[in-house]
Amino acid sequence: MKHRTIIEPFRIKSVEPIGLSTEAERIGQLKEAHYNPFLLQSKDVIIDLMTDSGTGAMSAHQWAGIMEGDEAYAGSRSWIRMEQAVQDLTGMQHVLPTHQGRAAERIIYGHLGGPGKVFISNTHFDTTRANIEFTGATAIDIPIAEGQDPALQHPFKGNMDVGVLDQLLKQHKGHVGAVILTVTNNSGGGQPVSLANAEGVSSICRRHGVPFMLDCCRIAENSWFVQHREAGMEHTAYREIARRMFALADGAVMSAKKDGMVNMGGFLALRDQALAEACTNLLIITEGFTTYGGLSGRDMEAIATGLEEVFDPHYLEYRIRSTTFLGEKLHELGVPLMRPIGGHAVYIDAKALYPHIPPHEYPGQALVCELYRLGGIRSVEIGSVMFGTYAEDGSLRPARMELVRLAIPRRVYTQSHIEYVAETFEEVMRTRQEVRGFRIVKEPRFLRHFTAHFEGL
Ligand SMILES: *Cc1c(COP(=O)(O)O)cnc(C)c1O
């Protein structure tokens, strides 16, 4: 018999209690947190969908590896396992371990960047952009046009616009630091990139003689989409698809907190020896010796195992289908969403959900607070709170979209948790007319979404 029901392909060996609360308690907690979910305590949160980064559950095999971790300063057995796992996956000879993704970014883009340099990506993730701009270089995003329309259906909305890439490489000849393909495209809604697009980007980069880097945080999730959506790929294994994509690139940066299936870690992988040597010098200064970077031996052990487990076809099927499951449930309820649903998160279009709340009253923040009040669900506003700026007259220059992200941690929540989230949205939809916006009463100059205080209107 072939079953319709896709079960979690694991059983639970160790549990962490969730503290349940009442709506009245949550109203008080929201007030104390100044209506900013970053200021809530995790013990009060029922379902935490703030991020999928470092929030996953490790397997019994990974936990066993934690005990096996070799904490030697140099030449650790765990390092050799991790190095081999990364070399085997990426086909890249030189591997530099780092404490997380942004440390690898700082090393490589610090080296390739500098004033006057230009970096081009399908969409730079915010830490990538920050590390590039910090060197004085410019970061340019060129997603395909289809990727910028929330409701439009397209199989690979994460793709880079190769026509524009070719023009930009001519225009900035001699000044290009690197071209970076982010798979899946996190800031672009967790949307996948096709192998054909990666091939196009690679050949243009070769022709112009510029380095092509993969930001491979979610390379396994991306491989699922390639196998299921790209013509001719249906019989190619996920790991093989990932290998083919790596084969096109000169280097890769990974936050292992995503598809590395660990709570902390990352790496930089490179083909070119001279470039690797320059980066290794920076690694030793800021992260640690070459055989541990910023990591404990036990962390490296867990990464080596995580990189194997993430390509398990049953895991990937469950992972992508369970994210889609939430998205489709919300779609049936009439919740306006970014579609198709990406790999790691569901994005809600708060502007369309609350058309009566203008961007300067932060409709995304209103939804984030409603989800917490009604269900104890923590989510993140990705709109004018995060990206809005002020014009000279003090008025808000809103972000392009007012989104709320529900990111799904790996192997943490079960189907009933997700059904609880969907049920909370039934009430969100019923009461949508009554919801009011917010104003900011206190904010720092940079990255205000982390610490700003709000007041209901
Ligand atoms: C998370 C992430 C990073 C940064 O990694 P950290 O481990 O958080 O430093 C870079 N790029 C993408 C696409 C990411 O999702």
PDBQT file of the ligand as one rigid body, heavy atoms in Angstrom, charges set to zero:
ROOT
HETATM    1  C1  LIG A 501      22.133  32.059   8.026  1.00  0.00    +0.000 C 
HETATM    2  C2  LIG A 501      22.693  32.474   6.729  1.00  0.00    +0.000 A 
HETATM    3  C3  LIG A 501      23.967  33.051   6.628  1.00  0.00    +0.000 A 
HETATM    4  C4  LIG A 501      24.793  33.440   7.858  1.00  0.00    +0.000 C 
HETATM    5  O1  LIG A 501      25.080  32.360   8.649  1.00  0.00    +0.000 OA
HETATM    6  P1  LIG A 501      25.217  32.479  10.271  1.00  0.00    +0.000 P 
HETATM    7  O2  LIG A 501      25.540  31.080  10.658  1.00  0.00    +0.000 OA
HETATM    8  O3  LIG A 501      23.920  32.980  10.809  1.00  0.00    +0.000 OA
HETATM    9  O4  LIG A 501      26.339  33.415  10.543  1.00  0.00    +0.000 OA
HETATM   10  C5  LIG A 501      24.440  33.365   5.364  1.00  0.00    +0.000 A 
HETATM   11  N1  LIG A 501      23.711  33.124   4.266  1.00  0.00    +0.000 NA
HETATM   12  C6  LIG A 501      22.485  32.577   4.319  1.00  0.00    +0.000 A 
HETATM   13  C7  LIG A 501      21.722  32.323   3.067  1.00  0.00    +0.000 C 
HETATM   14  C8  LIG A 501      21.932  32.231   5.549  1.00  0.00    +0.000 A 
HETATM   15  O5  LIG A 501      20.695  31.696   5.598  1.00  0.00    +0.000 OA
ENDROOT
TORSDOF 0
